[in-house]
Amino acid sequence: MTIAESRSQGVSYQELLDSDTHEVNPNLRLTGSGDLGTMNIPVERYTSQEFFDIEVEKIWKKAWQMACREEHIPNVGDTYVYDIVGESILVVRSAPDEIKAFYNACLHRGRQIRECSGHAGKVLRCPYHALSWNLDGSLENLITEWDFPHVEPENFSLPEVKVNSWEGWVFINMDPDCEDFYDYIGDLPMHFEKWAPHKKFVSAHVGKRYPVNWKIAQEAFMEAFHVIGTHPQLLVGAGDCNSQYDVFGNFSRAITPNGTPSPHLQWEPTEQEIFDAITDKRLDEESMAIIPEGMTARAFAAAVARDRLRPAVPNVDEFCDAEVNDSMYFTLFPNFHPWGAFNRINYRFRPVGTKVDECLMECIYTEDFIGDDRPAPAEFIELAIDEEWTDLIPEIGNLARVFHQDSFNLEKIQKGLKTIKADGLTLTKYQELKIRHWHAMAERFIVN
């Protein structure tokens, strides 16, 4: 499958390779044929400050990226601070049905207008000299206006950043000439429409810093190929290498079936053992439930999930077993990973400042709720580099143990990439298709 067949922009991967309209170090470019499955990914893309600087200018300052949820700014005057690659963006609920975003800096001496998210009131006031702007970005108070004869108030508005939203997620783009948001996300809304993410609430928001390139962390969550080595306890209940991988324009998707054993297993588990693996039963624990005779673990797990969801999702019986069982994980370029159906997970990965080898991984749980009153979003909890995911078991349950296993690899990958002696990384052709697609997308942004 060529990249031209997998996205609507109509520029093939081979055309990207052949392009001579840019000045990028050839050691940082993809090589190989025009097929996604044969591209060669340079190691320097994870270790080079030069490539990171290209990402900052060509990707982070030009791509649409998720900043927050609408429920983080429900009331007029609410703000959310989103920091990325040295830039600080202030997302503002400027009117009941309007969201705006500005560069978070006072036009007087450059002081951040808001240091943290929260309610700003009726104006955005700089704490340094008290200059203030209305919520729509227009100047509200210049303070000693007589001493600013050179300033024209009507031309002293806060510089805006493009903003849009989809299913409750708020996106920003720093490029004034960027692609239309809905053209950018393409058919993604069609995939999620049935599951109505905008009706959910943030039940947990946690993150951890890593001393690694942000793509190393991100790519650890874009395939199920690593389950056999990193999460062997999951093999009894997850069909890892039976996963399906697809690419659609600027986003990709994987579907990993649960409630079915991995083909890697050299023995045949019972249905009860499969169910116990799904529910993360420990050796010293009783089974969460006993499967009725003649019923499969997959069907029983779906029935249990429906009973759990029914109070908040009365029509849950309309959804198939795959929608309540399986892992459906999407990636919207460059760094947003919403999971489909009734899985609560949404990931975001981003660099910390302008460091090539430090990043922040975030996991945002979104869940259905009972009644009409949406619960307030959970406060963000961030782990430092030397803290462990297992500290967050109360917030995200057993997923924290899985993240702990993933964490074990990441620093070793960064270290290994600095010493590897190869022309590039040798990825699988199919199971790591999402990663290949991401790098082809990055190439498109770098060339343009």
N, C-alpha and C positions, 0 to 999 in steps of 0.2 A: 504493500500500500504506500503510495507516494504521499507526501505532505499535501500536494495539490488536491488529492482525492479526499483528504481528511479535514479540510477547512475551506471556508468560503472565500478567502482572500485571493485565491487563484494563483499564488506564487509558489512554485514547487521548491522543495528542498534543494534539488539540483540547481535551480536558478539562483538560489541563495549562495551555493558553493561557487558558482561561476561569476557572481557579481563582482565588479571591480569599482563600485561606486562609493567605496568607503575606505578608510585607512585604519584598519584593525590589525594588530599583530597576527600574522598567519598562524602562529603557534597557539592562538586562542580560538581559532576557527574550527568548526566541525569539518571533518574529512570523511571520505567514503563515497559510496554511490548515492543516487537520489532516493533510495529506499530507506524508510525509517529504521528498518531492521539491520542496516549495515553501517550506520553512521559511527564514526569514531569520536569519542568525547575526550578532549584534552584534559589531562590532570590539572593543568594550570587554572582551569575554570573554578577550582576549589581552593587553590593556594595562592594565586596571583593577586596582588593588590591592584595591578593594572586592569585585570579583568573585572574585579570588583568595582573599580572606578567607572568602567564602561557600563556595568549594570546600573550604577547609580544614575548616570545621565541618560542611558538609552532605555532602561526598563522601569526603574522605580519612579522616575520623573515623567514617565509617559504612559504607563499602564494603569488601568483601573484597578484599584485595590480596596479591599474591605477595611473600613475604619472602625465601625461600631454597629450596634443594633439601634433601631429607632427607639426602643424602650429605654435605652441609656439616656435619651434626651426627650422624655415624653411631654414636658411642659415648656411653654414659651420662656426663653431665658436660660434654659439648660444648655450646657456645653460639654463637649468631649474632646480631650486632647489626644491626638494621634501623632506619635513621633516615628519618623522613618528616615534613615540614612542622613541624619543631621538636620532634617527639616522638621518643623513642628507645625501641625495643621490643627486649627480650631474649628470643630464642627459645632454648629449652633442651631437650636430650634428657634428660628427667627419669627415664626408665626405658627398658628395652630396646624396649618397644612403646608408649611414651608421649612425646609432645612437648607442652610447655607454653610459654606466652609471658607475659611480665610487662612492666610499665612499668620501664624500666631506670633506676631511681633509688632510692637508699637512703632509707628512711622516717625516718632520723634527721636528716640535714642536706641531703639531696637529691643527694648526689654520685652520678654515674653508677657503677653497680656494675661494669659491664664497659665498657671503652672500645673494645675491638675483639673480633672473633670469635676463638674458640679454646676450648681445654679449660679448664674451671674447676675440675675435681676433684670432690670430694664435696659442696662447699657453694658458695654464691654469697656471696663475702665483699667488703664494701665496703673499698676501700683506705684510706679516710680514718681511721675509728676502729675498723675490724675487726669491726663488727657483721656477722652472717652469717645466711643463710637456707638451708634445705635446697633441694634441686633441685625439690621440689614447691611451693616458695614459702612453706612454713611457717617460722617463726622457729627458728633453730638456736642462736644465741648473742647475747644482748643486750649483753654486756660491761658490767661493773659494774652488774649488774641492780639492786643496792640503790639506785642513783641514778635509776632509772626506776620509781618506785612508782606512777606514773600510767599505766603501760603494762601492758595485759593481754596476755601473750605469745600466747595463743590467738587474739587479735584483731589481731595485728601481722604478718600474712602479707603478702607482696608482692601488690599489686593485679594481678589477671590480665587478660589480653587474650584474646579468643576466638581459637582456633587450629584449623586443620583441614588436611588434605592431600589431594591428588589427583595420581595418576600421578608421585609423587616430588616434586611441588612443594608447598611449605608456605605456607599462607595465614594471614593474621591479620586481625582486625577489632576495632577499638577500641570499637565500640558493643555494650554488654551485651545490648541488645534487638534485635540485628541479625537479618536474615533467615537461616534455616538455610542452611548453606554449600551443601549439595547441591541445595536448591531454587534457590539463587542461580545456580549454574553450569548448571542445567537439563540440556539434552541434550548438553552439551559432551563428557562422557565417552564417549558413543556414537560421536562422530566420531573419537576418538583410540584407542579400545579396541584396534583391530587393530594399531596401531603400537607399543603398549606403551612409552610414554616412561619409565615407571618402571624399565625395564631398561637405560636408557642412562646415560652418565656425562658430566660437564661437562669437555669437552676444551679449552675456552677461555672466558674471562670477561673482557670488555674493556668500557671505557666512555669517554665523553668529556663534558666540561662545555661548555655553550653559554650565551652571554649572551642567551637568548631565553625566552619563556614555554614551559613544558613541552609544551603542546598543539601549538605550532608544530612542534616536533621530532617529536612522535608522529604527527601527521597527514601528515608527509612519507613515512611508511612504511605508510599505510593505503590506498593506491590505486596503480594502474599508469599513471594518466593523465599523470604527470609524466615518464615515460620518454622521450617524444619530445623534450622540451626539455632534460632534465637528464642522461639516459643514452643519447644517440643511438647509441652503439656497440652497445647491446643490441638495437636494432630488428631486426637481421638474424635473430636467433634467439629472439625473444620476442614473443608475440602480445599486446602490451600492451592495446590497446583491444578485444581479444576476451575480456578477463577477465570472469568471472562474479562478481557480488556478491550476498551474501545476509545477512539478519539473522535471529537466532534468540534471542529473549528478551534476556538480558543480554550476549550476545556476537554477533559478526558474523564473516563470512568472505569472503575473496576467493580466486579460483583463476585464476592467470595461466598460460596454456599456454606451455611452452618447447619448442624444437625445431621451431618454426613461425614464419615471418617476420611482422613487424608489417604490418597492412593499410596503415599510413602509408607504407611504402616505395613509391617510384615506379619501382622496377626489381625484377626477379625474381632472387633469389640462387640459386645452385646448392645442392644438398644439402651439398656439402663446405663451402661458405661459411657455411651455417647452422650446421653442426657446429663450425666454427672459431670462430664467434661465441659459441656456448654455452660452449666451453672457453676463452674469453678469449684467443685467439691474438693475439699482437702481430705487427706488420708484418714485423719482423726475425726471426720465429720460424718453425720448421717446424710443420706440423700435428701435433697430438697423435697422430692416427691417420687413416688413409685409409678412407673409407667404401666398403665392398664395392659393386660395381656392382649396381644394382637395389634398393638398400636406401635408405630415407629417413634423413635426419639424426635424426629423432625416434626411430625404431626403433633406430638404431645407438647413439645416446646412452643409451637405456634399457638396451641390452645391455652397454655399457661400465660403466654404473652398477651393474648387477647383479653383474658380475664383481668390482667393487670392494667391494661390500657382502657378497658370499657368505661370506667367512671368518667374519664376525661374525653374519650373518643367513642361515643355511643354507637357509631356506625362501623366499628372496627371489624365486624364480621364481613364487611364488603371487601376487605383487603385479603390478598392471597397469602399463602404461607411464606413465600419468599419475602414479602414486604414486612413481615413481623419477625422473620428469622435471620435473613441474610445481611451481610455487610456490603453496602452499596456506597462506595466512596469516590467522590468526584474531586477533580482538581481544576479550578479556574485560574488560569495564568494571571499573575505569577505565583501567588502564595496562599490562596484560599481553598480550603478542602472541606466543603460541606458534605455530610453523609445523608443519604437518601432514606426514604420511608420512615420507620419509627426508631431508627438508631439515633441516639441523642448527640453524637459526636460532631463537632465542627473544629477543624484545625486551622491555625494561622501560624506561619513561620516568617520571621523577618530578622534582618541584621540588627545588631545593637550598635547604634551610631554608624560610623564609617569604618568599622573593623572588619577585615576580611575573615577573621577567625573567631567571631563571637556572635551568638544569635540568641533569639528568644523563641521558644516553642510555646504556643498557647493551645489549650483545649477548652472549648466553650460548649457546655451542655445546654441544649434547648429541648424543652419538654412541653407536652400538652398539659393544660391545667383545667381544673374543675371550676365551673361557674363562669361569670362574665368579667370578673375583676382579675386582671393580669397581675401576678405577684411581681414585686420589685426585682430587678435583676440582681443576681448574686455579685458580691464585691470580688474584685480581682485579687487572687492570692498568687504571689510570685516567689518561686524558689530560687535561691542563689545557686551559683555554680556548684558549691560544695554541699548542697542540701539534696535529699533524696525524694523521689516521687512517692515512696511509701509513706511519707509524712502526710500525704493528701488522701489516704484511704477514706477518712470520714467524708470527704467532699466528692470523690469520684469512684469510690468503691474499688473493686478488684482490678479495674483498668489501671490503677496506679502501679500494681505489681507488673503488669505487662509493660508499661512505660519504663519501669525500673530495668527490665531486661533489655529494652531497646537502648537505654542510656549506656549500657555496658559497652556497646559497639562504637558509639559515635566518636569519642576521643581517639580510639584506636584507628578509626578510619582516617581521621585528620592526620595522625602521625604517620600512618602507612602511606598516604598520598604524598607526603614529603620525601619519601625514600623509594617509592616504586620506580622501577626501571622498565618503562614500557612507553610506546608511542601514544597510548590513550587507554581508556577504560574499556574492557570487553564485556558489554552487557548482553543479557539474553535477548533474543530477537522478539519474543512475544510477552513473556512475563514482566519484562521491564519496559513495555511499550509506553507507559505513561511517562516514564523518565525520558525516554527518547523523544517523545512528543514535546515535553517541556523544553528540551535543549533546541529542538527545531524552532519552537516559538521564540526562544531567546535569540536565536540567530536572525529571525525575521526582524525583531526589534533593533538588533545591533546594525543590521544592514540599512534599514530605513532611516 
